[in-house]
Amino acid sequence: MGNEDNRRRRSPCSCCLSVFKWIPVIFIFGVIAWSYYAYVVELCVLKTENRAAMIFMLIFYHIALVLFLWSYWQTINTPVGRVPAQWRIPDEEVNQLFRADNQETQKRILNNFARSLPVTNRTINGSVRFCEKCKIIKPDRSHHCSVCSCCVLKMDHHCPWVNNCVNFSNYKFFVLFLGYALVYCLYVAFTTIHDFIQFVQNENGLAVSEQGQPTGSGMGRFHILFLFFISIMFAISLVSLFGYHIYLVLVNRTTLEAFRAPIFNIGGPDKNGYNLGRYANFCEVFGDRWQLWFIPVFTSFGDGISYPIRHLEEDTESLLGYHSDTRIELEEDFLPEARFQDSIIP
């Protein structure tokens, strides 16, 4: 990271900006805290007469809430996957790079430095990708985040709702966060829809509650109805976002790669360059232990630096006479460095 980024991060203005970035997260926690009061106190404790139904509702509510908060917390607090120090170009070579009078010289300097690095992505002119701010060679699928002021491994996007980059180190947590948030909202909506319908059908609902019948107070009824509307609104927005990221997982593609296909040194631009098949793609993010697929613990494959490439796997299988169902066995037999070595030597 450059000195300019360090000075900017230590300035008073950047400190105020850092505090401002937490406002969306505080807002989400505030909504969750209010929804907890509205559901547990106003709906279950004060309004529900059937104790067995109340216990049943509270058990499933807290299961959904714990998984939701756990995955959200993991998404927020997991450190950003940073590029290792050995990818940084020495100052002398950086000066030579900036003093170069043409692109071919710059390309030769970058390719020579990246000779021993497992990189297959290239720029549009065929050069190894280089970050001028961080002074590093960019590993495959990594990008510079202007908010985090660093290059991030397998960067998907920077999400203000978690105040963190969605990347290699927390992508599983982010997908689980979207899924459990959707489950939480749908569960709350389905268990409060009866009160919403009852309110619509009963024109004198507030008057009935004032007469002492166990339908909740006027303010309590407001909390429950507002809870229904909020849960429906969040569920509508979450279902499309969650579905989109499930699609990205199954095709092994990041949001950035969906908008701009990665360019490979062999084959050129290819949006499906990392697509190994739906199950293999899913396991790359969620791991191969099904018991931990839906638990917010890190189980993703790899180191965030190198990734299996589809056309390299297909070439290996065709040369050895294997079919697609042996892809997983081939991946276990080759280290990432060995598999990429032939493609990065000029």
Disulfide bonds with the S-S distance in Angstrom:
none
